[in-house]
């Protein structure tokens, strides 16, 4: 069956999507889910997800989608039964906001101001205390060693208990690594080694992007973070303006870093923040003349390859996969065409508009498109035959496919065929897609007025085929009076439904997460 991911078959005039951007309360204890269908007996574990769950503090609203306070969700699956639980992560941003009943720490698109009850001198002094970086870890969850961490994109990650969802401690990566922040999308090798990338502001205002390596679980049970190190460094195209980095690529032997024209004005960040109060979004700008640069580095040993590749301008948040083939590196990306920053359109006021206004705003924004780029490893030995070989590697160009997932356990960094993702209808997630990256054949799961999350792939035991497994995800149906949210389990082969586990609570939008066996 051939379909097109970019055809919008369902409209949303009722505005049910607005409810996924509303605050909710945490649960005192896990609640049972009503299961229909049959959950595979081998599927025993937890779906862990995180996202914004509190969109205002008292009378003070958060303004951007990425400002709401971090809420951790857990669906437990065992013996065909399912329970659901959620708790707010006790970050400094959350705890202090609850204590003072106001926004205390500046978030991505919301500025925190000094306590109005203080006198003018203490408020003035507060502005000059420097930048207080948020630890609101609402973006993702990933393991390091034997532990689990919730994260955002700053230098802070938060250790959490994946069973009780209790907050254990805040960790400042700057105490161990030369980075000013890392992405929420690290890569993990089979032995547990973790790689990530982050900006580094060095001496004399030098600027670079560091690949960091955190070793696997230690025999002596020590914390792997304490043994982390910078593995290789990518140069920056501009001295005072690092590009925004949300993810990076990794093959078996190489790292791929894509430097986009969306920039952080570092001087503005350092000066305006403390002088007049500002937020992260205020410090972004776009370089419309830069285009987009691809950088490569080897993994072992970690060495930068001193040439780069330039293409047209686009925004990039998520890599799908990268792999080596015939002397080239194949890079599959979820791109957004243009240099205008997509996050400019993700303010909550925009997302909560009536459907026709949401569509108009989305059409003014950069448009999403899956793209494949093929980079030669040896630019000095490119022959006509090698150039012709590029066509045999395939080409992907599909719209509105985001939050990609693959059979990561077996195919990360390797030649692969299938990707699973969230279909976006003018920024509103309304379907699950499976994409054959070689043939461009697609499959879709969709229900009216249903808003799914990113699908996480779990491989079946003893699987032989790449797509032998299940994507599972959270779906919200705000128009349903009973059990408006559920865990959905699909067949990875054709996206037919296997089972669902419904709960009688609303669940707000979640961003990323993981499956813990």
Phi, psi and omega in degrees: 000130178250126175224174180242125182296334187271005176274123181268106185268348183231130174264164183229055183293337182287341176077022179298335179301337182297332184289341177282357176247032178243149181294154174220171178260152174285169182256144179287330180203163179299145177245146181285149178254151176269116186263130170238148190083189181234117178285131179306136183300330183283347184276088180234114182167203184228134168269116180252129178221160181217153179182184179286135180232349180228112189258006175201154174241108185061237179267002183261118181273152165273145189259335186246154179304328184263024180254332184304148185289142190296125177239127182259133182244149179214122167257119176264132179240127179202126176054038178081358179256153183223138171234158180234140182212152176206147177213146171288140177282130185278067174285168174298321180301317182286311184299315181290324177295318179294323181289319185263355178057040177199166177284119187257324183245132180298133179254189187304313182233015181231125181271133174267133181250158180301155180305120181294343179283343178283159180285170188297329182288318180290326177294319179297319180295323181301323181297336185256015178276358178098184185274122174259108187279137181288148173245022182289092191272073187258005191262316187203171176225135177207157181272145168229117185062233178265004187250167181233139185230135168268148187213161166239224181236019176262193180278359182257133169236157186236121178285130182230157175268115184289347179270312182263347185065020176285147175276129184260304179196159176264137181238129177261109182294340178296340177287346185235338188223154176272077177216154175254007180160158177226164181286168176267011182231072175288167171251144181234130177273164183305329181277358180099359175297134182247133173242145175211173179225145179205160176289151177222120176259108187263200180294149180056033178061027175290149187227136179205176176240121184257130167275124180250150181237124175250122187292167180288178178309138185267143179298328181273009177066014177286166183283119180300332181301326180294341180253013180288158183206161172278127184265317182203157185234134174259138178285158177260142180288337178230141188290318186250009185223088176289150174282149174290130183234122181249337179199174178210170183252154179213126172258191179294330186232359186221156167254144177238121178242125180254116182262112187263168180280001175278116190243152170259118178284099188295321180295320177295320180300316185282330184265307186296327184305310186272340183275313185233000182081124179203181177229179185298317182298328179296340187260003177271145173210167182241137176263098187287351181256352188284325191073206180229136183247136174256127177244149178233150173212150176278156182271317187220100000282162180285106181222135178286134176272118194277051164207154183222167186239139183245141175218186183292163184289136170205158169276149177218130174242318187231124166285143173271302177191159174225148175202163180264139180201122172057038179082011179235163169248123178267127184236113178255128189226152165264098184261163173232113189295128176114171182260346179295135187286121182301324182299342176299339184258005184252025171290145185299328178299324178288317184291337183263007179287169173295157191304317182297324178287323176300315181296317181298315180296318182295326181287341175279340184277166171304147184259139183284146180199129173285130179229151173245127174245140181240116186251128177286136179282332180234097184287345181273352184232034178278120179254169177300322180298317180294321179297320178295332181294338181302322182296332181284347180278350178090167180214139181236132176208085185233141185265159168061029179248118183219178183049057187285149174222151175227179169286078191297321185303321185252341190235005175297126179077009183235162177300123187225174183235325190241141173229147179240143183203179179261126177275127182257128175251093184053055179076346181267123180286122183223010178196162174250137184236145168243133184235128169274108187287349178268316182261346186068013173293141182228153173232149184224136165252133181201142172228151178300136176054037177242135186236101185274168175255178175307132179274125179261126184273132174237123182285140176290150175299140179059029180294140177254326181264153182300322183259032176265095184172199181224135162274135174228149193199169175261137176235139178241133176236087188298336182280354181274132184283328179243138178050067185280358180223151180204156168275127181249131179243122184244161169278128180291340182292312185223009179064026171282151184284134175260314181197163170218149180235105189268143177233154186265043174220152172283149176235123179287175183302138172245154185259297182218176180179198183204163173255127178251111180299000000 
